[in-house]
Amino acid sequence: MTADDSYGRLDDDDYPAYTMGRAAEMLGTTPAFLRALGEHRLITPLRSGGGHRRYSRYQLRIAARARELVDQGTPIEAACRIIVLEDQLEEAQRINAEYRRATETAHPSAVA
């Protein structure tokens, strides 16, 4: 791997670039909070060769949303479920929009 390849990963939302300590610091939370999110299966950090948890930017955004809900008084279990449901709704809406576009393209006169 060249240095250029390594720098390219910095733009990858799924690249596990952050240690647990750094992730907790960035979110203003504790490592225990991040472990709890893992226990509730909201995020599953990758592990380094030494077994240390590593988080991606995408996972940090999810953790930040969980923290926001918990800070508002939502129990962590409920916050995790809310986030999963929000994600499922977003995916369903995306699929619906794709289906509508495909239908409109295939049958322009059928759209009212």
C-alpha positions as CSV (number, residue, x, y, z in Angstrom):
1,M,0.0,0.0,0.0
2,T,1.4,3.4,-0.9
3,A,1.0,6.6,1.1
4,D,-1.5,7.8,-1.4
5,D,-3.7,4.8,-0.8
6,S,-3.5,5.4,3.0
7,Y,-4.6,9.0,2.6
8,G,-7.5,7.9,0.4
9,R,-9.0,5.9,3.2
10,L,-9.4,9.1,5.3
11,D,-12.3,10.0,3.0
12,D,-13.9,6.6,3.5
13,D,-16.9,6.8,6.0
14,D,-16.5,3.1,6.8
15,Y,-12.8,3.0,7.4
16,P,-12.2,2.3,11.1
17,A,-9.8,5.1,11.8
18,Y,-10.7,6.0,15.4
19,T,-9.7,4.3,18.6
20,M,-12.2,4.0,21.4
21,G,-10.6,6.7,23.4
22,R,-10.5,9.1,20.5
23,A,-14.1,8.3,19.5
24,A,-15.3,8.8,23.1
25,E,-13.4,12.1,23.3
26,M,-14.9,13.3,20.0
27,L,-18.4,12.5,21.1
28,G,-17.9,13.9,24.6
29,T,-18.8,10.6,26.2
30,T,-17.1,7.7,27.9
31,P,-15.7,4.4,26.5
32,A,-18.4,2.7,28.6
33,F,-21.1,4.4,26.5
34,L,-19.5,3.1,23.3
35,R,-19.3,-0.4,24.8
36,A,-23.0,-0.2,25.7
37,L,-23.9,0.7,22.1
38,G,-22.0,-2.4,21.1
39,E,-23.7,-4.6,23.7
40,H,-27.1,-3.4,22.3
41,R,-25.8,-4.2,18.8
42,L,-26.3,-0.7,17.5
43,I,-22.7,-0.5,16.3
44,T,-20.1,-3.2,16.0
45,P,-16.6,-1.7,15.9
46,L,-13.9,-3.5,14.0
47,R,-10.9,-4.8,15.9
48,S,-7.3,-3.9,15.4
49,G,-4.7,-6.7,15.2
50,G,-4.2,-6.3,18.9
51,G,-8.0,-6.6,19.6
52,H,-8.7,-2.9,20.2
53,R,-12.0,-1.4,19.1
54,R,-11.8,0.9,16.1
55,Y,-14.7,3.1,14.9
56,S,-15.5,4.6,11.5
57,R,-17.0,8.1,10.9
58,Y,-20.3,6.4,10.0
59,Q,-20.4,4.6,13.4
60,L,-19.5,7.9,15.2
61,R,-22.5,9.6,13.6
62,I,-24.7,6.8,14.8
63,A,-23.2,7.0,18.3
64,A,-23.7,10.8,18.3
65,R,-27.4,10.3,17.5
66,A,-27.6,7.8,20.4
67,R,-26.0,10.2,22.7
68,E,-28.4,12.9,21.6
69,L,-31.4,10.7,22.5
70,V,-29.9,9.5,25.8
71,D,-29.1,13.1,26.7
72,Q,-32.8,13.9,26.2
73,G,-33.7,11.2,28.7
74,T,-34.3,8.2,26.5
75,P,-33.0,4.9,28.0
76,I,-30.1,3.5,26.0
77,E,-32.1,0.4,24.9
78,A,-34.9,2.6,23.5
79,A,-32.4,5.0,21.9
80,C,-30.8,2.1,20.0
81,R,-34.2,0.8,18.8
82,I,-35.2,4.3,17.7
83,I,-32.1,4.6,15.6
84,V,-32.6,1.2,14.0
85,L,-36.2,2.1,13.1
86,E,-35.1,5.5,11.8
87,D,-32.5,3.8,9.6
88,Q,-35.1,1.2,8.3
89,L,-37.6,4.0,7.5
90,E,-34.9,6.0,5.6
91,E,-34.0,2.9,3.6
92,A,-37.7,2.1,2.8
93,Q,-38.2,5.7,1.7
94,R,-35.1,5.5,-0.6
95,I,-36.4,2.2,-2.1
96,N,-39.8,3.8,-2.6
97,A,-38.3,6.8,-4.4
98,E,-36.3,4.5,-6.7
99,Y,-39.4,2.5,-7.5
100,R,-41.4,5.6,-8.3
101,R,-38.6,6.9,-10.6
102,A,-38.4,3.5,-12.4
103,T,-42.2,3.4,-12.8
104,E,-42.3,6.9,-14.1
105,T,-39.5,6.2,-16.6
106,A,-41.1,2.9,-17.8
107,H,-44.7,4.2,-17.9
108,P,-44.8,8.0,-18.2
109,S,-48.5,8.1,-19.0
110,A,-49.4,6.0,-15.9
111,V,-48.2,8.7,-13.5
112,A,-51.1,11.0,-12.4
